[in-house]
């Protein structure tokens, strides 16, 4: 019974106010689909309104105007966000300047030279562990040493390479 009353109320609202609301919104938003959405939203909100038909009649265009104000506020926020994102010329991408690329290449060449200065066994252990990602136990077995010895080789190699890179940067 209540749903039947609600359905007849919806149908009455729709028949009575849809043309006026559509015209109201189309004059303001100039988009038929958006005007339709806004009209539906007004009618939906009116269904939840506790007052009688007379109160809804006085309330209907206030709801419609409030929806337009909300729409304008959202558009302002979206536009502001778009402008802020657009103002960031890199859009989160770090474009490298040719000088930065050249510095990076020099640093890489220095690192490669420093790796080559390591004793052969230490260099091989370091590269297997840090570059190839082979576990300490597997490296230890291959070289016939303990895993802690592998750890010491890697630590000494790291200390040497860090010192070489500090000297390069200064």
C-alpha positions in Angstrom: 0.0 0.0 0.0 2.8 2.4 1.0 4.8 1.6 -2.2 1.6 2.2 -4.3 1.1 5.6 -2.6 4.8 6.4 -3.3 4.5 5.3 -6.9 1.5 7.5 -7.5 3.3 10.4 -5.7 6.3 9.8 -8.0 4.2 9.7 -11.1 2.3 12.8 -10.1 5.5 14.7 -9.4 7.1 13.5 -12.6 4.1 14.5 -14.7 3.6 17.8 -13.0 7.2 19.1 -12.7 9.4 17.3 -15.3 8.7 19.7 -18.2 9.3 22.8 -16.0 12.4 21.4 -14.4 13.8 20.3 -17.7 13.3 23.8 -19.2 14.8 25.3 -16.0 17.9 23.2 -16.2 18.3 23.3 -20.0 18.4 27.1 -19.9 21.2 27.0 -17.4 23.3 23.9 -18.3 22.7 23.7 -22.0 23.1 20.0 -22.0 20.1 17.7 -22.3 21.6 14.7 -20.6 22.8 16.8 -17.6 19.4 18.5 -17.4 17.8 15.1 -17.3 20.1 14.0 -14.5 19.5 17.1 -12.5 15.7 16.8 -13.0 15.8 13.2 -11.8 17.9 14.3 -8.7 15.3 16.9 -7.8 12.4 14.5 -8.1 14.3 11.9 -6.0 15.0 14.4 -3.3 11.4 15.5 -3.2 10.3 11.9 -2.6 12.2 12.0 0.7 10.6 15.4 1.7 8.2 14.9 4.6 5.8 17.7 3.7 2.7 17.5 1.6 2.2 18.5 -2.0 1.8 22.2 -1.3 5.1 22.3 0.6 6.8 20.3 -2.2 5.6 22.8 -4.8 7.3 25.7 -3.0 10.4 23.6 -2.3 11.0 22.2 -5.8 12.8 25.1 -7.4 14.8 25.8 -4.3 16.1 22.2 -4.6 16.8 22.7 -8.3 18.7 26.0 -7.6 20.7 24.3 -4.8 21.7 21.5 -7.2 23.0 24.1 -9.7 25.0 25.8 -6.9 26.5 22.4 -5.9 27.3 21.7 -9.6 29.0 25.0 -9.9 31.1 24.4 -6.8 32.2 21.0 -8.0 33.1 22.4 -11.4 35.2 25.1 -9.7 37.1 22.5 -7.6 37.7 20.4 -10.7 38.9 23.3 -12.7 41.2 24.5 -10.0 42.6 21.0 -9.7 43.1 20.8 -13.4 44.9 24.1 -13.5 47.2 23.0 -10.6 48.0 19.8 -12.4 48.4 21.7 -15.6 50.7 24.2 -14.0 53.1 21.4 -13.1 54.8 21.3 -16.4 56.4 18.0 -15.7 53.1 16.3 -14.6 55.1 14.2 -12.1 57.7 13.2 -14.7 61.3 14.1 -14.0 62.7 15.2 -17.3 66.5 15.1 -17.3 68.6 18.0 -18.4 71.5 17.0 -20.6 73.9 18.2 -17.9 72.2 15.8 -15.4 72.6 12.9 -17.9 76.3 13.7 -18.4 76.9 13.8 -14.6 75.1 10.5 -14.2 77.2 8.9 -16.9 80.4 10.2 -15.2 79.3 8.9 -11.9 78.5 5.5 -13.4 81.9 5.3 -15.1 83.5 6.1 -11.8 81.5 3.4 -10.1 82.5 0.9 -12.8 86.1 1.8 -12.4 85.9 1.5 -8.6 84.3 -2.0 -9.0 87.2 -3.0 -11.3 89.7 -1.9 -8.6 88.3 -4.5 -6.2 90.3 -7.7 -5.9 88.9 -10.3 -8.3 87.5 -12.7 -5.7 85.8 -9.8 -3.8 84.5 -8.2 -7.0 83.0 -11.5 -8.1 81.4 -12.2 -4.7 80.0 -8.6 -4.6 78.6 -8.8 -8.1 77.0 -12.2 -7.5 75.4 -11.0 -4.3 74.4 -7.4 -5.2 73.8 -7.6 -9.0 72.9 -11.2 -9.6 71.0 -11.5 -6.3 72.4 -14.9 -5.5 72.1 -15.9 -1.8 75.0 -15.9 0.5 74.8 -19.6 1.1 75.0 -20.4 -2.6 78.0 -18.1 -3.0 79.7 -19.5 0.0 79.3 -23.1 -1.3 80.6 -22.1 -4.8 83.7 -20.5 -3.3 84.2 -23.0 -0.5 83.9 -20.4 2.3 81.4 -19.7 5.0 78.3 -17.5 4.5 79.7 -15.0 7.1 82.9 -14.7 4.9 80.7 -13.9 2.0 79.0 -11.2 4.1 82.4 -9.8 5.1 83.5 -9.6 1.4 80.3 -7.8 0.5 80.7 -5.4 3.4 84.3 -4.6 2.5 83.4 -4.1 -1.1 80.6 -1.7 -0.2 82.9 0.3 2.2 85.5 0.6 -0.6 83.0 1.6 -3.2 81.3 4.1 -1.0 84.7 5.7 -0.3 85.6 5.9 -4.0 82.2 7.5 -4.7 82.7 10.1 -1.9 86.1 11.0 -3.4 84.5 11.3 -6.9 81.8 13.6 -5.6 84.2 15.9 -3.7 
